[in-house]
Amino acid sequence: NAKVAGFYTVLRLARGQVRNIVTPGSKYEVVTPTGTAGAKGTDFVVVYDPDPRQGPPVGEGECMKKPRGTTQTYVRKGVVYLTGALGTVDLCPGQTGEVQQDGRVSKKYRHHCGPESGIDARQCLSPSR
């Protein structure tokens, strides 16, 4: 039996939201101006809400502006890592994470890891990359 290699996908999200269902064994990342959410074979939602005061994107030759806005991730199934400039957290089903425009990463617990989530709690508590 030949083993089929997984896919590697990078999706850049400039505004709005996207729901992602990822084939186990594939590497999948959603990159926003403030953070990156990456799947470990899962089902998750990423929302990027830009700060409306930031104005239009910077044109060529102009000074780069720091990204403004937040990146939010909600995990429906599996485990997702959420990375900002100042850290990384692992999220399990029912958990929401957020990257602030300054790069701080936090997670909120809607449901705890364990039998009801289908994820072993050790996966949620594993050290960040």
Backbone as JSON Lines, residues from 0, in Angstrom:
{"i":0,"aa":"N","n":[0.83,-1.18,0.0],"ca":[0.0,0.0,0.0],"c":[0.87,1.25,0.0]}
{"i":1,"aa":"A","n":[0.67,2.09,-0.98],"ca":[1.4,3.35,-1.03],"c":[0.7,4.36,-0.13]}
{"i":2,"aa":"K","n":[1.48,5.11,0.61],"ca":[0.92,6.12,1.51],"c":[0.85,7.45,0.75]}
{"i":3,"aa":"V","n":[-0.32,8.07,0.77],"ca":[-0.52,9.34,0.08],"c":[-0.08,10.47,1.01]}
{"i":4,"aa":"A","n":[0.75,11.36,0.49],"ca":[1.22,12.5,1.28],"c":[0.1,13.51,1.46]}
{"i":5,"aa":"G","n":[0.09,14.19,2.6],"ca":[-0.9,15.22,2.86],"c":[-0.58,16.48,2.07]}
{"i":6,"aa":"F","n":[-1.52,17.38,2.04],"ca":[-1.36,18.65,1.35],"c":[-0.8,19.69,2.29]}
{"i":7,"aa":"Y","n":[-0.15,20.72,1.76],"ca":[0.29,21.87,2.54],"c":[-0.37,23.08,1.91]}
{"i":8,"aa":"T","n":[-1.24,23.75,2.67],"ca":[-1.99,24.88,2.17],"c":[-1.79,26.08,3.08]}
{"i":9,"aa":"V","n":[-1.58,27.26,2.49],"ca":[-1.52,28.51,3.22],"c":[-2.57,29.43,2.62]}
{"i":10,"aa":"L","n":[-3.5,29.87,3.45],"ca":[-4.56,30.77,3.02],"c":[-4.33,32.12,3.69]}
{"i":11,"aa":"R","n":[-4.27,33.18,2.92],"ca":[-4.08,34.52,3.47],"c":[-5.45,35.2,3.52]}
{"i":12,"aa":"L","n":[-5.85,35.58,4.74],"ca":[-7.15,36.19,4.97],"c":[-6.96,37.66,5.34]}
{"i":13,"aa":"A","n":[-7.35,38.56,4.44],"ca":[-7.17,39.99,4.66],"c":[-8.34,40.61,5.41]}
{"i":14,"aa":"R","n":[-9.51,39.98,5.32],"ca":[-10.72,40.51,5.94],"c":[-11.78,39.42,5.92]}
{"i":15,"aa":"G","n":[-12.63,39.39,6.92],"ca":[-13.76,38.46,6.92],"c":[-13.48,37.18,7.68]}
{"i":16,"aa":"Q","n":[-14.18,36.11,7.29],"ca":[-14.04,34.85,7.99],"c":[-14.02,33.69,7.02]}
{"i":17,"aa":"V","n":[-13.5,32.56,7.49],"ca":[-13.43,31.36,6.67],"c":[-13.56,30.15,7.59]}
{"i":18,"aa":"R","n":[-14.35,29.17,7.17],"ca":[-14.43,27.91,7.9],"c":[-13.56,26.91,7.16]}
{"i":19,"aa":"N","n":[-12.78,26.15,7.91],"ca":[-11.8,25.24,7.33],"c":[-12.04,23.83,7.82]}
{"i":20,"aa":"I","n":[-12.14,22.88,6.91],"ca":[-12.21,21.47,7.26],"c":[-10.99,20.84,6.62]}
{"i":21,"aa":"V","n":[-10.09,20.33,7.45],"ca":[-8.78,19.9,6.99],"c":[-8.65,18.38,7.07]}
{"i":22,"aa":"T","n":[-8.13,17.79,6.01],"ca":[-7.88,16.35,5.97],"c":[-6.76,16.0,6.94]}
{"i":23,"aa":"P","n":[-6.97,15.02,7.82],"ca":[-5.89,14.61,8.72],"c":[-4.63,14.26,7.93]}
{"i":24,"aa":"G","n":[-3.49,14.69,8.45],"ca":[-2.21,14.46,7.77],"c":[-1.78,15.6,6.89]}
{"i":25,"aa":"S","n":[-2.69,16.55,6.65],"ca":[-2.35,17.72,5.85],"c":[-1.93,18.86,6.75]}
{"i":26,"aa":"K","n":[-1.08,19.74,6.23],"ca":[-0.71,20.96,6.96],"c":[-1.51,22.1,6.34]}
{"i":27,"aa":"Y","n":[-2.14,22.9,7.19],"ca":[-3.03,23.95,6.72],"c":[-2.91,25.13,7.65]}
{"i":28,"aa":"E","n":[-2.66,26.31,7.1],"ca":[-2.54,27.52,7.89],"c":[-3.38,28.64,7.29]}
{"i":29,"aa":"V","n":[-3.99,29.43,8.17],"ca":[-4.69,30.64,7.76],"c":[-3.89,31.79,8.35]}
{"i":30,"aa":"V","n":[-3.36,32.65,7.48],"ca":[-2.51,33.76,7.89],"c":[-3.29,35.06,7.74]}
{"i":31,"aa":"T","n":[-3.34,35.85,8.83],"ca":[-3.96,37.17,8.81],"c":[-2.87,38.2,9.13]}
{"i":32,"aa":"P","n":[-3.16,39.48,9.03],"ca":[-2.14,40.48,9.36],"c":[-1.63,40.4,10.79]}
{"i":33,"aa":"T","n":[-2.44,39.88,11.73],"ca":[-2.0,39.84,13.13],"c":[-1.64,38.46,13.65]}
{"i":34,"aa":"G","n":[-2.03,37.39,12.97],"ca":[-1.73,36.06,13.51],"c":[-1.89,34.96,12.49]}
{"i":35,"aa":"T","n":[-1.53,33.75,12.93],"ca":[-1.64,32.56,12.09],"c":[-2.34,31.47,12.89]}
{"i":36,"aa":"A","n":[-3.35,30.83,12.27],"ca":[-4.01,29.67,12.86],"c":[-3.66,28.48,12.0]}
{"i":37,"aa":"G","n":[-3.17,27.42,12.62],"ca":[-2.77,26.24,11.87],"c":[-3.46,25.0,12.38]}
{"i":38,"aa":"A","n":[-3.85,24.14,11.48],"ca":[-4.61,22.95,11.83],"c":[-3.72,21.74,11.99]}
{"i":39,"aa":"K","n":[-4.22,20.85,12.81],"ca":[-3.61,19.54,12.98],"c":[-4.65,18.5,12.55]}
{"i":40,"aa":"G","n":[-5.26,18.68,11.39],"ca":[-6.33,17.81,10.91],"c":[-7.6,18.08,11.69]}
{"i":41,"aa":"T","n":[-8.42,19.05,11.27],"ca":[-9.49,19.54,12.12],"c":[-10.55,20.31,11.36]}
{"i":42,"aa":"D","n":[-11.46,20.92,12.1],"ca":[-12.53,21.76,11.58],"c":[-12.53,23.02,12.45]}
{"i":43,"aa":"F","n":[-12.24,24.19,11.86],"ca":[-12.15,25.41,12.64],"c":[-12.53,26.62,11.82]}
{"i":44,"aa":"V","n":[-12.85,27.72,12.52],"ca":[-13.26,28.97,11.9],"c":[-12.25,30.05,12.28]}
{"i":45,"aa":"V","n":[-11.84,30.87,11.3],"ca":[-10.95,32.01,11.56],"c":[-11.66,33.27,11.1]}
{"i":46,"aa":"V","n":[-11.63,34.3,11.95],"ca":[-12.23,35.59,11.62],"c":[-11.16,36.65,11.82]}
{"i":47,"aa":"Y","n":[-10.96,37.51,10.82],"ca":[-10.07,38.66,10.97],"c":[-10.91,39.9,10.84]}
{"i":48,"aa":"D","n":[-10.85,40.75,11.86],"ca":[-11.62,41.98,11.88],"c":[-10.64,43.15,11.89]}
{"i":49,"aa":"P","n":[-10.39,43.77,10.72],"ca":[-9.45,44.89,10.68],"c":[-10.01,46.11,11.37]}
{"i":50,"aa":"D","n":[-9.13,46.92,11.88],"ca":[-9.5,48.18,12.52],"c":[-9.86,49.16,11.4]}
{"i":51,"aa":"P","n":[-11.11,49.66,11.36],"ca":[-11.5,50.55,10.26],"c":[-10.74,51.87,10.24]}
{"i":52,"aa":"R","n":[-10.09,52.22,11.36],"ca":[-9.33,53.47,11.41],"c":[-7.99,53.34,10.71]}
{"i":53,"aa":"Q","n":[-7.61,52.12,10.32],"ca":[-6.3,51.92,9.7],"c":[-6.22,52.52,8.31]}
{"i":54,"aa":"G","n":[-7.31,52.56,7.6],"ca":[-7.29,53.12,6.25],"c":[-6.93,52.07,5.22]}
{"i":55,"aa":"P","n":[-6.73,52.5,3.98],"ca":[-6.43,51.55,2.9],"c":[-5.05,50.92,3.08]}
{"i":56,"aa":"P","n":[-4.8,49.8,2.39],"ca":[-3.49,49.16,2.47],"c":[-2.38,50.11,2.04]}
{"i":57,"aa":"V","n":[-1.21,49.89,2.58],"ca":[-0.06,50.73,2.25],"c":[0.4,50.43,0.83]}
{"i":58,"aa":"G","n":[0.64,51.48,0.05],"ca":[1.11,51.3,-1.32],"c":[2.62,51.12,-1.36]}
{"i":59,"aa":"E","n":[3.12,50.74,-2.5],"ca":[4.56,50.53,-2.66],"c":[5.31,51.84,-2.44]}
{"i":60,"aa":"G","n":[6.42,51.77,-1.72],"ca":[7.23,52.95,-1.47],"c":[6.83,53.72,-0.22]}
{"i":61,"aa":"E","n":[5.68,53.4,0.37],"ca":[5.26,54.06,1.6],"c":[5.78,53.28,2.8]}
{"i":62,"aa":"C","n":[5.8,53.94,3.95],"ca":[6.22,53.25,5.18],"c":[5.21,52.16,5.53]}
{"i":63,"aa":"M","n":[5.7,51.05,6.03],"ca":[4.81,49.96,6.43],"c":[4.08,50.35,7.71]}
{"i":64,"aa":"K","n":[2.78,50.09,7.73],"ca":[1.98,50.32,8.93],"c":[1.89,49.01,9.71]}
{"i":65,"aa":"K","n":[1.81,49.11,11.04],"ca":[1.59,47.94,11.85],"c":[0.16,47.47,11.61]}
{"i":66,"aa":"P","n":[-0.08,46.16,11.57],"ca":[-1.45,45.69,11.36],"c":[-2.33,46.06,12.54]}
{"i":67,"aa":"R","n":[-3.55,46.42,12.25],"ca":[-4.53,46.72,13.29],"c":[-5.7,45.8,13.11]}
{"i":68,"aa":"G","n":[-6.24,45.37,14.21],"ca":[-7.38,44.46,14.18],"c":[-7.07,43.23,14.99]}
{"i":69,"aa":"T","n":[-8.02,42.32,15.03],"ca":[-7.85,41.09,15.79],"c":[-8.12,39.87,14.92]}
{"i":70,"aa":"T","n":[-7.46,38.78,15.28],"ca":[-7.69,37.49,14.65],"c":[-8.33,36.6,15.7]}
{"i":71,"aa":"Q","n":[-9.49,36.01,15.38],"ca":[-10.17,35.11,16.3],"c":[-10.31,33.75,15.65]}
{"i":72,"aa":"T","n":[-10.15,32.71,16.45],"ca":[-10.29,31.34,15.97],"c":[-11.19,30.56,16.9]}
{"i":73,"aa":"Y","n":[-12.13,29.82,16.33],"ca":[-13.01,28.93,17.09],"c":[-12.81,27.52,16.56]}
{"i":74,"aa":"V","n":[-12.56,26.57,17.45],"ca":[-12.3,25.19,17.05],"c":[-13.55,24.35,17.21]}
{"i":75,"aa":"R","n":[-13.94,23.7,16.14],"ca":[-15.1,22.82,16.15],"c":[-14.69,21.37,16.39]}
{"i":76,"aa":"K","n":[-13.53,20.98,15.87],"ca":[-13.07,19.59,15.98],"c":[-11.56,19.56,15.83]}
{"i":77,"aa":"G","n":[-10.88,18.72,16.59],"ca":[-9.44,18.6,16.48],"c":[-8.71,19.62,17.32]}
{"i":78,"aa":"V","n":[-7.46,19.87,16.98],"ca":[-6.62,20.82,17.71],"c":[-6.05,21.83,16.71]}
{"i":79,"aa":"V","n":[-6.03,23.11,17.1],"ca":[-5.51,24.19,16.26],"c":[-4.49,24.97,17.07]}
{"i":80,"aa":"Y","n":[-3.38,25.35,16.43],"ca":[-2.46,26.26,17.1],"c":[-2.72,27.66,16.57]}
{"i":81,"aa":"L","n":[-2.65,28.64,17.47],"ca":[-2.87,30.03,17.12],"c":[-1.63,30.81,17.53]}
{"i":82,"aa":"T","n":[-1.01,31.49,16.57],"ca":[0.26,32.17,16.81],"c":[0.14,33.66,16.52]}
{"i":83,"aa":"G","n":[0.71,34.46,17.41],"ca":[0.85,35.89,17.22],"c":[2.31,36.24,17.42]}
{"i":84,"aa":"A","n":[2.67,37.5,17.31],"ca":[4.07,37.92,17.45],"c":[4.63,37.6,18.83]}
{"i":85,"aa":"L","n":[3.76,37.5,19.85],"ca":[4.23,37.31,21.22],"c":[3.91,35.95,21.81]}
{"i":86,"aa":"G","n":[3.52,34.98,20.99],"ca":[3.27,33.66,21.57],"c":[2.39,32.77,20.72]}
{"i":87,"aa":"T","n":[2.19,31.56,21.24],"ca":[1.38,30.54,20.57],"c":[0.56,29.8,21.63]}
{"i":88,"aa":"V","n":[-0.7,29.49,21.31],"ca":[-1.53,28.66,22.18],"c":[-2.15,27.55,21.34]}
{"i":89,"aa":"D","n":[-2.41,26.41,21.99],"ca":[-3.14,25.31,21.35],"c":[-4.59,25.41,21.79]}
{"i":90,"aa":"L","n":[-5.51,25.23,20.84],"ca":[-6.94,25.31,21.1],"c":[-7.59,23.97,20.79]}
{"i":91,"aa":"C","n":[-8.55,23.57,21.64],"ca":[-9.29,22.32,21.48],"c":[-10.74,22.63,21.14]}
{"i":92,"aa":"P","n":[-11.54,21.6,20.8],"ca":[-12.94,21.84,20.45],"c":[-13.67,22.66,21.51]}
{"i":93,"aa":"G","n":[-14.41,23.65,21.04],"ca":[-15.16,24.51,21.93],"c":[-14.37,25.69,22.46]}
{"i":94,"aa":"Q","n":[-13.09,25.76,22.17],"ca":[-12.28,26.86,22.65],"c":[-12.14,27.93,21.57]}
{"i":95,"aa":"T","n":[-12.01,29.17,22.03],"ca":[-11.79,30.31,21.15],"c":[-10.49,30.98,21.54]}
{"i":96,"aa":"G","n":[-9.7,31.36,20.56],"ca":[-8.47,32.1,20.82],"c":[-8.5,33.41,20.06]}
{"i":97,"aa":"E","n":[-7.66,34.34,20.52],"ca":[-7.63,35.66,19.89],"c":[-6.2,36.19,19.87]}
{"i":98,"aa":"V","n":[-5.83,36.81,18.74],"ca":[-4.55,37.52,18.63],"c":[-4.88,39.0,18.52]}
{"i":99,"aa":"Q","n":[-4.36,39.79,19.47],"ca":[-4.55,41.23,19.45],"c":[-3.58,41.86,18.46]}
{"i":100,"aa":"Q","n":[-3.81,43.1,18.08],"ca":[-2.95,43.76,17.09],"c":[-1.53,43.93,17.59]}
{"i":101,"aa":"D","n":[-1.31,43.89,18.91],"ca":[0.06,43.99,19.43],"c":[0.76,42.64,19.5]}
{"i":102,"aa":"G","n":[0.08,41.57,19.06],"ca":[0.7,40.25,19.01],"c":[0.42,39.36,20.2]}
{"i":103,"aa":"R","n":[-0.3,39.88,21.23],"ca":[-0.66,39.05,22.38],"c":[-1.68,38.01,21.97]}
{"i":104,"aa":"V","n":[-1.5,36.78,22.48],"ca":[-2.4,35.67,22.17],"c":[-3.08,35.21,23.45]}
{"i":105,"aa":"S","n":[-4.39,34.96,23.38],"ca":[-5.11,34.46,24.54],"c":[-6.11,33.42,24.1]}
{"i":106,"aa":"K","n":[-6.55,32.59,25.05],"ca":[-7.6,31.64,24.73],"c":[-8.68,31.69,25.79]}
{"i":107,"aa":"K","n":[-9.9,31.4,25.33],"ca":[-11.06,31.38,26.21],"c":[-11.6,29.97,26.21]}
{"i":108,"aa":"Y","n":[-12.05,29.51,27.35],"ca":[-12.57,28.15,27.47],"c":[-14.09,28.18,27.4]}
{"i":109,"aa":"R","n":[-14.63,27.6,26.37],"ca":[-16.08,27.42,26.31],"c":[-16.43,26.04,26.86]}
{"i":110,"aa":"H","n":[-15.65,25.06,26.45],"ca":[-15.79,23.69,26.94],"c":[-14.39,23.22,27.29]}
{"i":111,"aa":"H","n":[-14.29,22.33,28.23],"ca":[-12.98,21.82,28.59],"c":[-12.62,20.62,27.73]}
{"i":112,"aa":"C","n":[-11.34,20.36,27.64],"ca":[-10.87,19.17,26.95],"c":[-11.32,17.96,27.75]}
{"i":113,"aa":"G","n":[-11.4,16.85,27.09],"ca":[-11.77,15.63,27.79],"c":[-12.71,14.8,26.95]}
{"i":114,"aa":"P","n":[-13.35,13.83,27.56],"ca":[-14.18,12.89,26.8],"c":[-15.27,13.55,25.97]}
{"i":115,"aa":"E","n":[-15.91,14.61,26.5],"ca":[-17.0,15.24,25.75],"c":[-16.51,15.94,24.49]}
{"i":116,"aa":"S","n":[-15.23,16.32,24.44],"ca":[-14.7,17.02,23.27],"c":[-14.09,16.05,22.25]}
{"i":117,"aa":"G","n":[-13.85,14.81,22.68],"ca":[-13.21,13.84,21.8],"c":[-11.71,14.03,21.72]}
{"i":118,"aa":"I","n":[-11.14,14.91,22.53],"ca":[-9.71,15.19,22.52],"c":[-9.16,14.91,23.91]}
{"i":119,"aa":"D","n":[-8.05,14.2,23.96],"ca":[-7.36,13.93,25.2],"c":[-6.85,15.25,25.76]}
{"i":120,"aa":"A","n":[-7.07,15.51,27.03],"ca":[-6.67,16.78,27.63],"c":[-5.16,17.03,27.49]}
{"i":121,"aa":"R","n":[-4.35,15.99,27.4],"ca":[-2.91,16.18,27.26],"c":[-2.58,16.9,25.97]}
{"i":122,"aa":"Q","n":[-3.38,16.72,24.91],"ca":[-3.14,17.43,23.66],"c":[-3.35,18.92,23.83]}
{"i":123,"aa":"C","n":[-4.32,19.32,24.64],"ca":[-4.6,20.73,24.85],"c":[-3.56,21.39,25.74]}
{"i":124,"aa":"L","n":[-2.91,20.61,26.57],"ca":[-1.95,21.16,27.5],"c":[-0.52,21.03,27.01]}
{"i":125,"aa":"S","n":[-0.35,20.51,25.79],"ca":[1.0,20.32,25.27],"c":[1.69,21.66,25.1]}
{"i":126,"aa":"P","n":[3.03,21.7,25.29],"ca":[3.74,22.97,25.15],"c":[3.63,23.49,23.73]}
{"i":127,"aa":"S","n":[3.64,24.8,23.6],"ca":[3.6,25.43,22.28],"c":[4.9,25.21,21.54]}
{"i":128,"aa":"R","n":[4.81,25.32,20.24],"ca":[6.0,25.13,19.41],"c":[7.06,26.1,19.76]}
